Amino acid sequence: MPNITIADFARSFGAAPEEFSARCLAAIEESDFSYRRFSQAERDAVILEVLRKIETDQQVIAAPERREVWQRGWAENLELFKKSGFDPRALVPKFLRENQPIRYDGDYILPANARFEYDYMTVFRIWLFQKYFVGLPGVYEFGCGTGLNLVLMAGLHPGGDYHGLDFVPAAVELVNSIGQHGDWRIQGHLFDMLHPDSAFKIEPGSGVLTFGALEQLASQHEAFLQYLLKQQPAVVVHVEPTIELYDEAKLFDYLAAAFHRKRGYTQGLLPRLQELEGQGRVKLLHVKRLGFGSLFMEGYTAIVWQPV
Ligand SMILES: C[S@@+](CC[C@H](N)C(=O)[O-])C[C@H]1O[C@@H](n2cnc3c(N)ncnc32)[C@H](O)[C@@H]1O
């Protein structure tokens, strides 16, 4: 069975293998990253499933009812978190599905490990957060959901102040209850990225994260970018699906792009940041499509920038 090696992870992240910390290497070591490829008939069946999903899917990103869906989802995680005696494992969102074919390095694969997507993403988050956030006085995650990224960051750098912002109260309550029951300085705030509150201040020198959150704005990210440009954080890290990096001349990428368009996920974020870079207003530090994702699309492109 093929296995994802340290060199493969480095290539996927756009990193040098020497950059991986002991913690990151341990996360690779602890999980099973072996997988198998599909036969032609199996691959045809996967593609048919993807095409059917694109045809029948009814979810409309940023539709008014989506707020209620998030509220319900995060309220369930909050309940689980309390029932489990505040176990961080209860913070894993339900949209991370287990036992699924996934997208990896230009093809569909079948992982041996049911939690492959979560484990891969965790190796990536450890590398990313250590590279860009460790040592900063704090980090603000916008669209933070259950706060699982804040918990990981706080574990890597317990000295910082971590803020989780979301437009649904259940997420804010969940993040506050993590802060009350863990040893970390984590707090939640209500914040709508479509109507950013300029009175909410980002402490100087802090970092900003969005992780699968700007995707939810249906391309209406300009007001939020203007908010960030005024606040001047030290560094901004986005992990978002990025339609502009698919090569739609290839079937495999075309399918992901078609799904992205069907749902109405955000487009134009990377081109806008490139335009701002051309105007000398931001500096892009890292742009990398991981070549990894769930069955229907790749939610993990790292875009890192700084206001100038
Ligand atoms: C796909 S989830 C990602 C959650 C988290 N970042 C993670 O990595 O698990 C998207 C999150 O964005 C939030 N969201 C959607 N629209 C938003 C808006 N306009 N302002 C703030 N948060 C929003 C949702 O409530 C949800 O928590």
The ligand as an SDF file (V2000), in Angstrom:
LIG
                    3D

 27 29  0  0  0  0  0  0  0  0999 V2000
  -16.9900   25.4360    7.4490 C   0  0  0  0  0  0  0  0  0  0  0  0
  -17.1640   26.1590    9.0290 S   0  0  0  0  0  0  0  0  0  0  0  0
  -15.4810   26.2650    9.5380 C   0  0  0  0  0  0  0  0  0  0  0  0
  -15.3040   26.3390   11.0210 C   0  0  0  0  0  0  0  0  0  0  0  0
  -13.8690   26.3240   11.5420 C   0  0  0  0  0  0  0  0  0  0  0  0
  -13.1030   27.4310   11.0110 N   0  0  0  0  0  0  0  0  0  0  0  0
  -13.1890   25.0090   11.2570 C   0  0  0  0  0  0  0  0  0  0  0  0
  -12.0790   25.0170   10.6890 O   0  0  0  0  0  0  0  0  0  0  0  0
  -13.7270   23.9610   11.6450 O   0  0  0  0  0  0  0  0  0  0  0  0
  -17.6100   27.8390    8.6170 C   0  0  0  0  0  0  0  0  0  0  0  0
  -17.8520   28.7450    9.7950 C   0  0  0  0  0  0  0  0  0  0  0  0
  -18.0580   30.0790    9.3150 O   0  0  0  0  0  0  0  0  0  0  0  0
  -19.1050   30.6790   10.0660 C   0  0  0  0  0  0  0  0  0  0  0  0
  -19.6570   31.7760    9.2460 N   0  0  0  0  0  0  0  0  0  0  0  0
  -20.3770   31.6870    8.1020 C   0  0  0  0  0  0  0  0  0  0  0  0
  -20.7110   32.9160    7.6680 N   0  0  0  0  0  0  0  0  0  0  0  0
  -20.1760   33.8060    8.5510 C   0  0  0  0  0  0  0  0  0  0  0  0
  -20.1960   35.2390    8.6400 C   0  0  0  0  0  0  0  0  0  0  0  0
  -20.8280   35.9920    7.7530 N   0  0  0  0  0  0  0  0  0  0  0  0
  -19.5230   35.8040    9.6740 N   0  0  0  0  0  0  0  0  0  0  0  0
  -18.8940   35.0470   10.6060 C   0  0  0  0  0  0  0  0  0  0  0  0
  -18.8620   33.7040   10.5840 N   0  0  0  0  0  0  0  0  0  0  0  0
  -19.4990   33.0850    9.5560 C   0  0  0  0  0  0  0  0  0  0  0  0
  -20.0770   29.5400   10.3400 C   0  0  0  0  0  0  0  0  0  0  0  0
  -20.9370   29.8130   11.4370 O   0  0  0  0  0  0  0  0  0  0  0  0
  -19.0830   28.4000   10.6210 C   0  0  0  0  0  0  0  0  0  0  0  0
  -18.7490   28.3770   11.9690 O   0  0  0  0  0  0  0  0  0  0  0  0
  1  2  1  0
  2  3  1  0
  2 10  1  0
  3  4  1  0
  4  5  1  0
  5  6  1  0
  5  7  1  0
  7  8  2  0
  7  9  1  0
 10 11  1  0
 11 12  1  0
 11 26  1  0
 12 13  1  0
 13 14  1  0
 13 24  1  0
 14 15  1  0
 14 23  1  0
 15 16  2  0
 16 17  1  0
 17 18  1  0
 17 23  2  0
 18 19  1  0
 18 20  2  0
 20 21  1  0
 21 22  2  0
 22 23  1  0
 24 25  1  0
 24 26  1  0
 26 27  1  0
M  CHG  2   2   1   9  -1
M  END
$$$$
